[in-house]
Amino acid sequence: MHALYKVLSRIATLPALIIACVVFVSFTSFVLPRQKAAVEMYTREAGSPGLVFFPKPETVYKMAEAYGVDGRSAYIKTLLVYDFAWPLVYSFFYLVFIYLALGYAHNRKIARLSSVALLPGLFDWTENFLSIALLAAYPERMDTAAWVMAVTTCLKWITMGAASCLFVYGLAAAPVRYICGKQNTSRTRSH
């Protein structure tokens, strides 16, 4: 873990935050909507297992059936290309922002909590790998893999919630620290 914190302290800079923010906004504004529209052509109202909090095997297999052969193929392609990049994009953005915000509001030791932002991306990639295996094997059932995917998806959403709480906290704590720091500085100068 010490090596992770050392690397984090080097990459978490204001220029890195600006780049991460631009990539995040670009991805959510341009790439995700286009990809969603392309995949929805096949998935219709069936939905996506990755957007369900705890996708039970029966739900996953009903989705796979509804997609059809072409839909499963398109979905697998999406998982390999866009859904490989997306966890990297949001994890890096969250990681850098939370590290900088908590480091500024508190200290570097507290900023280490930003490592929580890595977990949703890791669970997302695991979920994607399992989704690919399940869709590629369909109609063969792999119930154990489907249950592991359900747990992984659930953990993805729980850790995303935790990372989002840290993000929102950092969004509030950094400006409060800045304002309080300014007030303390002006009081010190007036004495």
TORLOGU-890511 format. One record per residue (C-alpha): residue in one letter; x, y, z. Coordinates in steps of 0.02 Angstrom, whole numbers, plus 50000, padded with zeros to 5 digits. Last residue first. Layout:
aXYZ ...
This chain:
h498205207550781 s497425211850612 r498605200250516 t498135185050621 r496285188450597 s496525189950407 t497465173450402 n496155164450508 q494775170750393 k495715165250237 g496015147950312 c494175146550355 i493695150550176 y494975138350102 r494525124650225 v492675127050185 p493105126549998 a494055110050021 a492755102050135 a491245103550019 l491915095449861 g492955083849968 y491375077750055 v490535075549886 f492005065249822 l492115055149983 c490255051249970 s490505046749786 a491905034649833 a490775026149960 g489335025149835 m490505018449702 t491075005549831 i489274999849856 w488904999949669 k490434989649623 l490114977949770 c488374974249701 t489104971249528 t490404959449602 v489064949949699 a487994948049543 m489524943149440 v489974929649566 w488174923349551 a488304923049360 a489994914249368 t489224900849478 d487724899649363 m488694896549203 r487274892149087 e487564887348905 p486434897948796 y487544908348806 a489414905148825 a489944921848749 l488654931348852 l489204923249016 a491074925248982 i490864943248926 s489804947149079 l491144939349191 f492494950249115 n491384965549129 e490984962049313 t492834960249350 w493174976649259 d491794985249359 f492444977949524 l494164985249487 g493395001849436 p492315002549592 l493834998749701 l495045011949639 a494065026449715 v494365018949889 s496185024349862 s495555041949898 l495605037450083 r497465041250067 a496985059550076 i496775057350264 k498645054150279 r499035068150160 n498155081150268 h496465088950304 a495555100350182 y496995101250057 g497405082750063 l495555078450063 a495265088849905 l496865083349817 y496625064749850 i494755065449814 f495035074249647 v496455062949592 l495575046649635 y493865051949573 f494555057049402 f495665041649390 s494255029949437 y493025038249317 v494165036649166 l494885019449204 p493155012449237 w492595019749068 a494045012948963 f493644994348975 d491794997948961 y492115006648797 v493144993248710 l492914975548777 l491234978448860 t490564987148705 k491144972748594 i490294960348712 y488684970548699 a488774970648509 s489004951748504 r487604948948628 g486484960348525 d486894951348363 v486494934248438 g484894939748523 y484834953248657 a483234946248734 e484074929648773 a485544938148859 m484344949048960 k483344933849016 y485004925449061 v485554940149167 t483894941049258 e483924922449296 p485714923949359 k485274937549486 p485814955249442 f486144963949610 f486164983049589 v485634982449406 l486584994049289 g487944981449249 p486644968349200 s486014979749060 g484224982649011 a483014971548916 e482024986448849 r482944986248683 t484614977348702 y485014977648518 m484734995848467 e485115000148648 v486934995848610 a487155009648481 a486205022548584 k487245018548740 q488845019948638 r488365036948574 p487835043048746 l489425036048828 v490675043548705 f490115061648692 s489595069748855 t490135056748982 f491805053748896 s492135072148866 v491695076549046 f492845062949114 v494265067148993 v494165085649036 c494085081849223 a495545069749216 i496595082549120 i496175096249246 l496515084549392 a498185079249318 p498665097649296 l498175100849480 t499225086349541 a498845068849603 i500155059249504 r501595060249629 s500595058049790 l499695043449710 v501315034749665 k501895035849847 y500195030549911 l500215015149799 a501985010849854 h501445011750036 m500005000050000 
